[in-house]
Amino acid sequence: MTQPWYSTCDSRMAFMELVFEDWRIRSYRPEDLAALLRYAGERAVSVQLRDRFPYPYTHEAGEEWLRRMAEQQPETDFAIATGSHLIGGIGLELRDDVERGSAEVGYWLGQPFWGRGIATAALQAFCGWAFSHFGLVRLQACVFESNPASGRVLEKSGFRLEGRLRQAVLKEGRRMDMLVYGLLKPTG
Ligand SMILES: CC(C)(COP(=O)(O)OP(=O)(O)OC[C@H]1O[C@@H](n2cnc3c(N)ncnc32)[C@H](O)[C@@H]1OP(=O)(O)O)[C@@H](O)C(=O)NCCC(=O)NCCS
């Protein structure tokens, strides 16, 4: 993997862009709406995500998301994009209290882009940035047992399967286990 290239990302006034291979992780833009509706609206995407990721993904939901992203501080959610348009999303939920210094990572890609290694490359680049930008020591990801592709993305990115929360998820009427993966900040 080529080393990602970072541009400025120190304040919400600056535009974050992290270039990896032929792709980018960058701040959301108002003009992302059409691609967001098209790709986030696929049921194959939402079925693997928490219910707060809406389905159907309405025009209002897309506008509201981009409005929130324009004001998000600190900026923790980003588009995965080609040079010209959005193809997915990646983000972090920073933990606090005794879990300070750790965060949960989440990601999705539009279905036409699956199976090309993009999520793995994006996650690797994003984790490197997140560890140093937020001073984190640990990242974790929660995967439904129905989602082996995401488990594979995490394993290819160095995450370890740490636990199985039995019957922790109820998604679209199906009760299932949640798999917890963890990655510690590399030392040295
Ligand atoms: C999960 C997701 C991000 C993967 O994106 P992607 O760009 O296709 O991932 P990659 O190409 O980097 O890697 C996918 C890996 O999973 C494997 N895979 C795909 N389907 C699989 C399946 N049903 N069982 C086992 N492995 C599978 C692929 O073979 C590949 O592994 P390999 O490189 O060893 O062959 C994408 O499918 C997605 O957005 N899904 C919906 C949202 C989602 O699940 N988000 C994550 C929530 S935890």
PDBQT file of the ligand as one rigid body, heavy atoms in Angstrom, charges set to zero:
ROOT
HETATM    1  C1  LIG A 201     -18.070  -4.277   4.263  1.00  0.00    +0.000 C 
HETATM    2  C2  LIG A 201     -17.654  -3.383   3.093  1.00  0.00    +0.000 C 
HETATM    3  C3  LIG A 201     -17.251  -2.025   3.620  1.00  0.00    +0.000 C 
HETATM    4  C4  LIG A 201     -16.485  -4.064   2.368  1.00  0.00    +0.000 C 
HETATM    5  O1  LIG A 201     -15.989  -3.204   1.363  1.00  0.00    +0.000 OA
HETATM    6  P1  LIG A 201     -15.008  -3.740   0.184  1.00  0.00    +0.000 P 
HETATM    7  O2  LIG A 201     -14.338  -2.556  -0.430  1.00  0.00    +0.000 OA
HETATM    8  O3  LIG A 201     -15.761  -4.658  -0.677  1.00  0.00    +0.000 OA
HETATM    9  O4  LIG A 201     -13.952  -4.562   1.046  1.00  0.00    +0.000 OA
HETATM   10  P2  LIG A 201     -12.557  -5.117   0.510  1.00  0.00    +0.000 P 
HETATM   11  O5  LIG A 201     -12.646  -5.352  -0.975  1.00  0.00    +0.000 OA
HETATM   12  O6  LIG A 201     -11.473  -4.243   1.023  1.00  0.00    +0.000 OA
HETATM   13  O7  LIG A 201     -12.438  -6.515   1.288  1.00  0.00    +0.000 OA
HETATM   14  C5  LIG A 201     -13.558  -7.375   1.347  1.00  0.00    +0.000 C 
HETATM   15  C6  LIG A 201     -13.070  -8.743   1.801  1.00  0.00    +0.000 C 
HETATM   16  O8  LIG A 201     -14.197  -9.499   2.252  1.00  0.00    +0.000 OA
HETATM   17  C7  LIG A 201     -14.265 -10.713   1.534  1.00  0.00    +0.000 C 
HETATM   18  N1  LIG A 201     -15.666 -11.084   1.439  1.00  0.00    +0.000 N 
HETATM   19  C8  LIG A 201     -16.636 -10.499   0.714  1.00  0.00    +0.000 A 
HETATM   20  N2  LIG A 201     -17.796 -11.151   0.915  1.00  0.00    +0.000 NA
HETATM   21  C9  LIG A 201     -17.540 -12.133   1.810  1.00  0.00    +0.000 A 
HETATM   22  C10 LIG A 201     -18.313 -13.144   2.416  1.00  0.00    +0.000 A 
HETATM   23  N3  LIG A 201     -19.632 -13.262   2.166  1.00  0.00    +0.000 N 
HETATM   24  N4  LIG A 201     -17.722 -13.995   3.290  1.00  0.00    +0.000 NA
HETATM   25  C11 LIG A 201     -16.402 -13.888   3.565  1.00  0.00    +0.000 A 
HETATM   26  N5  LIG A 201     -15.595 -12.943   3.010  1.00  0.00    +0.000 NA
HETATM   27  C12 LIG A 201     -16.174 -12.093   2.144  1.00  0.00    +0.000 A 
HETATM   28  C13 LIG A 201     -13.616 -10.389   0.202  1.00  0.00    +0.000 C 
HETATM   29  O9  LIG A 201     -13.216 -11.573  -0.483  1.00  0.00    +0.000 OA
HETATM   30  C14 LIG A 201     -12.441  -9.528   0.672  1.00  0.00    +0.000 C 
HETATM   31  O10 LIG A 201     -11.426 -10.321   1.272  1.00  0.00    +0.000 OA
HETATM   32  P3  LIG A 201     -10.100 -10.782   0.445  1.00  0.00    +0.000 P 
HETATM   33  O11 LIG A 201      -9.390  -9.541   0.024  1.00  0.00    +0.000 OA
HETATM   34  O12 LIG A 201      -9.343 -11.599   1.429  1.00  0.00    +0.000 OA
HETATM   35  O13 LIG A 201     -10.584 -11.571  -0.740  1.00  0.00    +0.000 OA
HETATM   36  C15 LIG A 201     -18.820  -3.219   2.083  1.00  0.00    +0.000 C 
HETATM   37  O14 LIG A 201     -19.262  -4.488   1.698  1.00  0.00    +0.000 OA
HETATM   38  C16 LIG A 201     -19.979  -2.427   2.662  1.00  0.00    +0.000 C 
HETATM   39  O15 LIG A 201     -19.999  -1.215   2.602  1.00  0.00    +0.000 OA
HETATM   40  N6  LIG A 201     -20.993  -3.132   3.230  1.00  0.00    +0.000 N 
HETATM   41  C17 LIG A 201     -22.184  -2.491   3.788  1.00  0.00    +0.000 C 
HETATM   42  C18 LIG A 201     -21.852  -1.616   4.997  1.00  0.00    +0.000 C 
HETATM   43  C19 LIG A 201     -21.005  -2.353   6.002  1.00  0.00    +0.000 C 
HETATM   44  O16 LIG A 201     -21.063  -3.565   6.143  1.00  0.00    +0.000 OA
HETATM   45  N7  LIG A 201     -20.213  -1.586   6.746  1.00  0.00    +0.000 N 
HETATM   46  C20 LIG A 201     -19.392  -2.146   7.825  1.00  0.00    +0.000 C 
HETATM   47  C21 LIG A 201     -20.222  -2.279   9.043  1.00  0.00    +0.000 C 
HETATM   48  S1  LIG A 201     -19.277  -3.037  10.369  1.00  0.00    +0.000 SA
ENDROOT
TORSDOF 0
